[in-house]
Amino acid sequence: MSTPVRIVPGDQYPIAVATDAVPAGFPSPAQDYDESGVDLSAQLIDHPAATFLVRVAGDSMTGRGIDDGDELIVDRSLTARNGDVVVALIDGEFTVKTYRPGPPAVLKPANPDFDDIVLSGREDAEIWGVVTTCLHHLRHTHTR
């Protein structure tokens, strides 16, 4: 996983918004659009001072739809609850897993090729933040 990068509000890139919901299909050509756009930061980030963006490296969470190269919005102000996807710091290394409070508390991968990480009794483990959004690109149209 990449080093977390703080998200700083400011730069805005307006995106036109369809005024009607689209039921997993294409909008009608006659459908109206709101030209004023939407601020994705406002939609995706509740606590800007505590929010970071991290890029996933690896495939331990593919069963939750989180793939290698995806970007995660992580909120450090939230307390992890059962079933949350979290970023944890284990022995100085970041990892993304599903949190199960137990007992014993466990970080569970979403790929059977990986083992659970038992947190109980470890002094080298910390829940660093809660993943609120996964940016999963369906088509890469730009270079990173």
N, C-alpha and C positions, 0 to 999 in steps of 0.2 A: 504494500500500500504506500502511496506517496505521502510526503510530509504534509500535514494539514495546512491549508491556506485560509487565512481569515477572509471572510466575505465583507467587503466594504460597500455600503450603499452609495450611490452617486451616479455612476454612468447608467444611462437609461437607453434602451433600445426598444422603442415602441413596436408592438406586434398587434396587427389588426385582429379583432375578435369577432367571431360569428355571433350574432345576437340570439340565435336559436341553438339549442343543444343538437348535436349531430349524433344519432344513434349508431355509432360504429359504421358509418357509411360516408358518402360524399354529400356535402351541402348542396342544396338546390342552387342552380345558377342564378335564380331570382332572389335568393336569400340576401337579406340586408347584412351589412358589416358595420361595426362600430369603428370608425377611422381613428378614434382617439387612442386606441391601443390599451394595453394592460402592462402594469409594472410587475414583471415576474418576481423580482425581489420581494415585493410586498405580498405576493401570492404564496411564495415558498418559504419565507423567512419570518418567524415570529420574534426572535430575539437576536437582532443583528450583532450585538457586541459579543455574543456567546456562540456564534455560528461560524462553522468552517466548512470548506469543501475539500474532500479527499478523493483521490482516484484509486480504484480497486486494482490490486495486482494479485492474480490467482483465481482459482475456481472453486474455493471451498463453500461458496454461497449460491451456486447456480440453481439449487432447488428453490430458492426464494426469488429467482429472477434477477440476481445480482451477478453480473459477469465481469470477467477481466476487462479493464479499461473503463468500466462505468464510473460515474462520478456520484459521490454521495454528499448530501447536505446533512451535516452533523450539528446538533444543538447540544452544547455542553451544559446548558442551564436546566435540562430535563433530568429527572430521576428515572432510571431504567425500570420498566415494569415487565412482568412475565410475558414473553413472546416478542419483546422489542428487539429489533436489530440494533446492535450497539457496536461502537468502536471501543476496543479495550486495549490497554497497554499491559503486555505480559512480558516480564523479564526484559523491559526496555524496547520491545517491538510492538508495533501496532498490528491489530488483527480485527476483522469484522466477523461477528458471529451473532446467533440468536441467544438472548439472555433467558435463562431459567433460574429463578431465585432459590429453588430447592426447598429444604436442605437435601443434599449439599447444593450450593449455587454452582451452576454449570454454564459454560459457553458452548453452544451446539453449532457445528457446521451444518450446512444444508446440502451436503454432498457425502455419500457413504464412504468415500475414499479417505475421509479425514476423521480424526478422533475428537471426542469431547475434551474440553479443558475444564477440569474441576477447579473452582476458585476458592472453595472453603479451605482455610488454613494457609493460603499463599500470601506472602507479604509482597511479592513482586507483581501483583495483579491489581489493576484499577479499571473500572468502567470509565472510560474517558469521555464518552458522549453518546447520545441516542441519535440514530439515523432517522431523519424525518422524510427524506425524499431520495429516490434513486433516479439519476438521470441516465437512462438507458437509451443510447442512440440506436435507432433502427437503420439509419443510413448516415454514414460519415461523409459530410459534404465539405469539410474543412480539415486542415491539418492542425494538430495540437502542438 
